[in-house]
Amino acid sequence: MKLFLIAGFAVSLMLSIAQAESIWIEGEKPAKSTMNRHPWWYDQVKKDQLSGGDWISNFADKKPAGEAEYSVMAKEAGKFEFWVRANPTATKLSFRLNDADWKPIEFEKNARDAANIAGDGKLDLRFIAWVKVGSIDLKRGANTIRFRMHSDSSNHGGLDCFVLSTEPFTPRGILKPGETVRAIASTDKDWFAFDPSADKFEASSAIDLRFLNEKTAGEHGFIAAKDGHFVHRQTGEPVRFWAVNGAAAKSRDDLKREARQLAKYGVNLVRLHGPMFDKRGEVDPAKIQRAFDVVETMKAEGIYTHFSIYFPLWLDPPADLDWMPGYDGKSHAFASLYFNAKFQKTYRGWWQALLTTPSKTTGKRLIDEPAVFGAELINEDSSFFWTFNDKNIPDPQLRMLEQQFGEWLKTKYGSLEKAFAAWKGMKIARDAPANGRVGFRPLWNIAHERTPRDQDTARFLTELQRRFYDESTQFLRGLGFKGLITASNWATASPEVFGPLEKFTYTSGDFIDRHGYFGCRNEGEFSEWSMRDGHSWADRSALRFENEEPGKPASFVHPAMDPKYDNKPSMISETTWNRPNRHRGEAPLYLAAFGALQDSDCIVHFAKDGVDWSVKPGYFMQPWTLAAPTQFGQFPAAALIYRRGLVKTGDVMADVTLDVEDLLKLSGTPLPQDAAFDELRLKDVPQGTTLKPGQRIDPLIHYVGRTRVTFRSSVAPRQESRTTTVSPSPTVKLQPLAPFIDHVKKLVSSQTGELKLDWGRGVLTINAPAAQGASGDLKSAGEIKLADMTLSVPLDVAHVVVVSLDGQPLATSKRMLLQLMTEEKPTGFRAEPLGDRRHRITSIGENPWQVRKLEGVVRLRRADAAKLKVTALDQFGQPTATTSSGDSIPLRPEALYYSIEAP
């Protein structure tokens, strides 16, 4: 019987291969053409980045739209995927199949694998991208496809090539199907192509974590906050969220595929980060419809949606908006939302439209949808950040705020004259007491000089910000919103002084959010969001606490450090290791392990900006791309460690109580978050458990266990005292740290005994019952012996971990996953050394990703190790070959996953 099944499968496979057809046609070779080529500029492009070395283009002001006709021969009639590689920038391109009507090609939703092909590298119209047009039916034999370029600007357009395929097609620049592996083999012998095709999501995948999610998001009711954790409201069961900023897909079908992909890799929440308004601040129905598409497709895969709908950088108010006087369409609306009542009314209209509009597909409002996790009130804005100054806030807006400050001072002191007297006559240029306005000193002066005027200013700004969060929360609750609400997530001009005030204002919400990126000193024009040839960076390891600036002392600050405030759950809604840092692969295991140790509640990776594994998901190469082998590729084991708690939560090592009145006097905190702290400041760290005035708690405490901060008062009452005395009086219960932190040997161990970070060598070891491995410079570490395994990997950048899949300790588990990673780069990426960890990009490269080949051996240390079946898996987690037994697993150069099973 088995022979018949095998024979049947072989026949079926042969028929499938015989029926598959892929047609690739060059744009520069039409059968007919009425194109009008630009005489010089538009066709000055990098032809080595075009298929066949050229394209066909049109650019003419006073001539009709350009057209090109192609003959397409199909072996058999059938349905074909239709892909076009064309100019996507401010363009209009339509096609006509045989005698059918003309149809527009939608670039905005479906373009991918974009590249700037301008010969001079300038950012203008000369881009190229693949776009999935859709599915079309070809008749057997001859077919005709005609393209028309009819853009609003000079009918411009360019066509490189197009593809028709009966099989799923994944675009990879100019590479045709089957060419990718050959292209990689001819470049770097120590690297291999990470180039997955479309995932079929087969049930046999050993890395599919869909089972971790609910059947549908909201199956057990809305998510609530209780006792410092996120819980399912109906059951009270705690839940951690391993999340991404996304989704990237535009069409509903692609969103379904992306949702399934996210669930497979352990994701159970997406942060939908984008405006619900247009350039004039008016509600955009199309964006609200996309929100429904995201929520409904993600819900089906057990993934919740968290909304972030306002970021000052998204709104440059035009000059004619009556609710935003002073703006000219060229500047961002920093801080205005905190004090401009008309702006607040418009803002609340965005939320109302988003949450109360019925879905076109289900009829349900998002306000009633338990798959909606929560709402973020403001992204990255604060009255305590450097953008709060008269250069960023237009004069009419600033006058509005100064008037409010003047009224506040009159209420406190009785008159502005008495206020200035209490300040010993201190005045600044923008003070206009005759008009009832009082200005603001620079934040640096406020944080460092802390005069009576500065203390009043800080109190006013704290109350202003807190009131906005209170009122906005009340507004959403008044609408009937049942999800969670968080205030904001931004840094301040002084983590020690303003940081705790900022966090105090956030306690209006249900949980505390933050942002944090591990940068690599990207330098060059627009390098903060776009990597280009000529830009430079510095390789940087978090496992060594390397300073972002080469040559500087080690810096003991990291986004993973997570104090809990007022017993509220925590979220980091944006975090990543920026690229092209070769140590970027540290991120997933680092965040998972130390997030679990500190009992962090939600880690949101930035950003899932592409559906496919593309080195350049948009028109430029972002420094934060998540769909990369070192990031998303390591999610399976990392998500298991974090979501299942395979690394144990530590004890509370510091319990800090901060008096709000002291904070308003600018006394600061001994446990600042995101504050720079290097080796030169170790003298400020207490040696025992007693904290003296001015001392800082060793930031390495976050690698030992948990920390907790409580604000002594729930509101910020007015302080009538006019004293200038700054006398910090935090109550600190500090556990002994000496057994766990050794600054001389450069070692820190978790209080649980499961994590050890050797920052001298740059090696993290995980030694928990159900998760064991090592990350970092494994070459210098030599053989690493853990409780149930030994590993020896002679690579200076590698990440190796074994996790239990059945919830049992590795000593007895019957199903385990071995996951490995090295470092990544785009194909053709080249750089020149500048010295001291720094490099300059000479070629940013293109798809696909490359991964440095693996080498070494892993050995499981249990009595039945020789009987364990070890199977190498492909990039989708599908079995490829049984390689060895568990007592000795030689690492294959190109295998990133292995399943390990007991008989």
Buried (B, 14 or more C-beta within 10 A) or exposed (E): EEEEEEEEEEEEEEEEEEEEBBBBBBBBEBEEBBBBBBEEBBBEBBBEBBBBEBBBBBBBEEEEBBBBBBEBEBBEEEEBBBBBBBBBBBBBBBBBBBEEEEEEBBBEEBBBBBBBBBEEEEBEBBBBBBBBBBEBEBEEEEBBBBBBBBBEEBBBBBBBBBBBBBBEBBBBBBBEBEEBEEBBEEEBEEBBBBBBBBBEBEEEBBBBBBEBBBEBBBBBBBBBBBEBBBBBBEEEEBBBBBBBBBBBBBBBEBBBBBBBBBBBBBBBBBBBBBBBBEEBBEBBEEBBBBBBBBBBBBBBBBBBBBBBBBBBEBBBBEEEBEBBBBBEEEBBBBBBBBBBEBBBEBBBBBBBBBBBBEBEEEEBBBBBBBBBBBBBBBBBBBBBBBBBBBEBBBEEBBBBBBBBBBBBBBEBBEEBEBBBEBBEEBEEEBBBBEEBBBBBBBBEBBBEBBBBBBBBBBBBBBBBBBBBBBEBBEBBEEBEBBBBBBBBBBBBBBBBBBBBBBBBBBBBBBBBBBBBBBBBBBBBEEBEEBBBBBBBBBBBBBBBBBBBBBEEBBBBBBBBBBBBBBEBBBBBBBBBBBBBBBBBBBBBBBBBBBBBBBBBBBBBBBBBBBBBBBBBBBBBBBBBBBBBBBBBBBBBBBBBBBBBBBBBBBEBBBBBBBBBBBBBBBBBBBBBBBBEBBBEBEEBBBEEEEBEEEBBBBBBBBBBBBBBBBBBEEEBEEBEEBEBEBEBEBEBEBBEBEEBBBBEEBBBBBBBEBBBBBBBBBBBBBBBBBBBBBBBBBBEBEEBEBBBBBBBBEBBBBBBBBBBBEEBBBBBBEBBBBBBBBBBBBBBBBBEEEEEBBBBBEEBBBBBBBBBBBBBBBBBBBEEBEEBBBBBBBBBBBBBEEBBBBBBBEBBEBBBBBBBBBE
